[in-house]
Amino acid sequence: MQQIIYFFQKFKYFLFFLLLECIALAFTFSNLNFHKSKFVNSANTITGGIYTTLTNTSEYLNLKEQNKILAIENNQLKNLLFQKKTFKTGKDSVIVDSLKNYQKYTFTSSKIIKNDYAKLFNFLLIDKGDKDGIAKEMAVINSRGIIGITDNTSSNYTRVQSILNRNSRINARLKNNFYFGTLRWDGKDYKTVQLHDIPRQASLKIGDTIETGGKSTIFPEGIPIGIVSKINQGTTANNKVDVKLFNDMSNLGYVYVIKNLHKQEIQVLENE
């Protein structure tokens, strides 16, 4: 105990200097967007390399599950070919609306190298970034459903705001009748999210499928989310339901980042 006291007495000025430095840096990054952005990008680059190494040593443990996911996805893609025209362009896939014959979305494959799901504000890290055409506010999905929205990018990595984030807000609808609401997470169960503000006249039952509503420029409509697992029986106007996710958010591997090629055009019209 005396040695600890002696240590603090001997280095008290140096420790005080470090405390002031930390306070100064905290104020700098919290109040100046430029410094904050540079800090986040640098952190993504450094931690991205570390997590890539860790991920490469453990990815073979989940090969059986990944093969199962790929088999399901291949089946879905075969069914999709009967509805839409699909073209391969190098590493990306392009889906063209067969009715209007114009390209609307591109899909870029990526791998998750870090995944948080037990916090209140969860993020993921994927191994694609600016140089791969990834930008902020792009949808991230896999073969089972939605994952989140891109939040920040560096040259080689992207941080993704998970749907398991208290700040997440995603437009979603009932598949059987197209009534829609806002998908949020209450921070409790990583397997379940909540759909809020559904019109009271909407017919709801346990087991109904929930999917993206397509009312934003981020997610295309019809991406699966989960099924209704609990219906709020109260009389509040909120009309909240619990949605059990199709994805196991604790066990994620490969994802697709979706770019809406018409996003800028739509936003210009909305801003006018």
N, C-alpha and C positions, 0 to 999 in steps of 0.2 A: 504493500500500500504506500509506504514511504517512497519507494522507487517511482511509482506512478506520479505522486505529488511532485517529486523532484524533476521528473521529465517535463511536466507542464510548466513548472517554474523556470526551467532552463530554456524551453523553447516557446514561451508564452507569446513573444512578439511575432515569431514566425507563424505560429498557429493563428494568431489574431489577423495577420496579413492574409493567410489562406481563407479565413472566414470572410473577410472583406472582398476578396477576389470572387468567391462563390456568389456572394450577394450581388456584386456588380454584374457578373455574367448572367445571373438569373433575371435581373432587371433588363439587361440588353436583349436577351432572347425572347422575353415575354412581351416587350413593347415595340421592338423593331422587326417588321416582317422580313426584311432582307436578311438580317443576321439569323433569324429563326429558320428561314428557308435553307440558308447555307449550312446551318448546323444539322438540320434534319437530313439533307442530302449526304453530308459527310458521314453521319451516323449510319445511314442506309448502306453506304458503300463499304464501310469498315465491318459492320455486323453482318452484312450480306455475305462477305467472303468467309467469315467464321461459320455461319449457319450452313453455307453450301458444303463445307467440309464435313460438318456433323451429319448433315442429311444424307450425304453420299455413303456414309458408313452404315446407315440403318435402313435405307430404302429397300434393300433386298428382303428384309423381314416381312414386308407387306406385299410381296409379289403375288401371292395367291389372291388376295383381296383386289389388287389392282387389275389382275387378269379378269376377274369377275366383272368389275366395273367396265372394262373395255369391251367385254362381250355384250353387256347390256347396251352400251353406247353404240356399238356397231349395228345392233338390231334397230335402234332408234333411227340411225342415219339411213338405213335401208328403207325404212318406212317413210322417212322425210323425202327421199328421192321421188316418190310418187306424187308429192305435193309441190315441191319446189325444184328448181334447177340448181344444181350444186357444181361449182367449178373449183379445181385445185390450182392455186397460184403459189408454187414454192412451198414455204412452210405454213402459209395461211390458207384458210378455206373461205370462199366467197359465196354467200347465199343471195340469189337473185329472185325477186318476186316474179313468179311465172305469169301472173295475171297482168301486171303492169310492165314487166320486162325491164326493170331497172335495179341497179345494185343499191342496197340500203345498208347492209352490215358486213363487216369483216371480223373474222375470229382468229385470234392469235393464241397458240397454246403456250402454257407456262407451267412451272412446277413451284409448289409451295415449299419454301425452305424454313419458314418459321410460322407457327400457328398458336395464337393465344385464344383461349375460350373460357377461362375461369375467372376473368376479371370483369369489371363493370364496363370498361371501355377497351374492347379487344381489337387487335389489328393482326394482319397476316403480312408476310413478306414473300414476294415471288421473284423469280430469277429473270425477269424481263424488265426493261426500262425505256428511257427516252430513245435510245438508238434503235429499239424495236418498234417504235411508233406508239408506245404506251403514253398516255397523258392522264391528267386528273379527270375524275368523274366518268369513268368507263365501267361498264358492268363486268363483274367477274362471276362465272358460273362453272359448273361441271355437269356431268351427264345426269346427275340426280336433281340438280336444281341450283338456286342462287347461292352465292357465297358472300358477296359484298360489293363495294364500289372502290375503285382506285382513289387514293387519297394524296399521295406524294410520290414523286419519281426521282431517281438519279439515272446515270447513264445505263447501268446494268440491272437495277433493282427497282421494285415498286412496292410501296406500302399500301395495303388494302384495308379499308375500314370494314370490319366484319359486320354481318347482320346481327351478331351478338355484341352490339355496341349501343350504349344508351342514347347516343346521338343519331343512330341510324333511323331514317325515315324512307320507306319504300312503298310506292303505290302498288296495291295488290287487289285481286278480285276473286269472287266465287266463280268457279269454272262453269257451274251449271246454270247460272242466271245472270252473270256479268255485273252484279252489284259490287262496288268496290269500296275500299277504305284505305287506311294507312297502317303499314306493318311496322311495329316497334318491338323492343325487347325490354322486359321489366327487370333484367339483371339477375334472375333467379336460376332457372333451369336452362342449361345450354342446348337441350333438345327441343325446347318449346319457345315460340315467340307469340306475340299478341297482335291481332288485327283489330284496329279501332275504327270507330265512326262509320260502321256499316249502317245503311238506311234501315230503319226499324221494320219496314215492310218486306225486307229480304227474307226469304224462306231459308232457314238454317237447320242443319242436322249434323249429328256426329258422323264423321267420315267424309264430309264434303271436301273436295279438292280445292286448294287455294293456289293461285298462280299470279304472275305479274300482270298488271293491268294495262301496261303500255301507254300510260298517261304522262310519261316523262320522256326525255330524250336519252335516257341512260339504258334502261332495260327494255328489250323488245317484249311485246305482249305474249302471254302464253308460256313463259318459263315456269316450270313447276317449283312450288315452295314447300307445301306440306298438306296435311289434312286437319280438319277441325277436330280437336280432341276434347274441348270443353266449351260450353256456351254459357255466357253470363245470364243468369236468370233474373237479374235485378230489373228495375224500371228506369235506370238512368239512361240519359240520351247517348251515352258513350257506346253502348251495345258492343262490348268487347267480347272476342272469342279467343281461346287458346288454339294455336296451330302447332301441331307436332311436325317438325321438319323432316323432309325426306332425307336430307344430308345428316350424317353423323359428323358434327362440327369438330369433334375431337380426333377424327381420323380422315384427314384430307391429303390428297397427293397432287394430282395434275388438274389444272383448271384451264378455262378459256376466257380471254379478255375480249369483250365485244366493243367494237368501235362503230358508232352511228355516223355514217357518212353524210347524213342530212341534218345533223345536230346544229351546226352553225346557221344554216338557212332557216331552220325552225326558230332558233333563238332570236335571230334578227327580226322576224315577223312578230314574235311575242313582245319584244322590247319596243317595237313601234306602236 
